[in-house]
């Protein structure tokens, strides 16, 4: 069968399972699908970039690259004069990454590095001084990079030249991510004193804003484009249960769906799509090595596999987060 047909079947199957009552849940919100062993883990062939730190304020984050095909794990940031590198994102061709980090002379900056290069990453925002330049993401064509500067979304080319400031009504607009069409941005906005963040989209052609998910008293953040019509995001389980959960949202405003692998008494966050079925995410679920461990999760069955099954050193005793997968 053609790949497109298979994807459509999987997408329909996923939607049918999640919309109905057959999402295989027990009364305490735990997925009934048991975790699988190494013999049944998905056979992935791409590469994964992620960061690991002891604690967010420890300023000791390190960037890693894992190649599923060769089973190799590399500490990328070793020898770089960059403090706290994190939140890396692959270019569409998989040949470079952008990420945020700090130098000794300024605030957060955006860096770009060609994978395998002997030279250190290029600081794209050094000329702005001590600004907070964070959350970089490549556009779908790889020619633009969107990021947050002091709470505002901006676009630049791959040389660091600012080409656009994206004006929205929210004081803080975080974690921008291009849609597949490239003409809209997803972002988390409205996180100010006394309020929780919600998920929005903004058109880059008309500047119109659409609310995609706004639950009162619930923090909603980290939107990641999944396909032409949907995206993944993280939100609290409820106003009184602040455990993070991964949801599937839709660009047309259709009701979001809580994915079947979540557990109401554990944190699941930072999900990045592998394909239409699998995601890589971080979780504090029991049985891990540290605070947050990396897992592969099946959006249809709810099964989960620790990335330690692929290579034992991937998960650490600290916090392993910010996964980005490239085919």
Secondary structure, DSSP 8 states (H G I E B T S, - for coil): --HHHHHHHHHHHHHHHHHSS-S-B-TTS-B-S----GGGS----SEEEEEEES-GGG---EEEEEETTTTEEEETTTT-S-EEEEEEEE-TTSSEEEEEEE-TTSSEEEEEEETT-SS--EETTGGG-S--EEEEEE-TTSSEEEEEETTEEEEEETTS-EEEEE--S-S-EEEEEE-TTSSEEEEEE---TT---EEEEEETTT--EEEEE--TT--EEEEEE-SSSEEEEEEESSSS---EEEEEEETT----EE-TT--TTS-EEEEEESSSSEEEEEE--TT-SSSBEEEEEETTT--EEEGGGT-TTSS-SSEEEEEEEE-
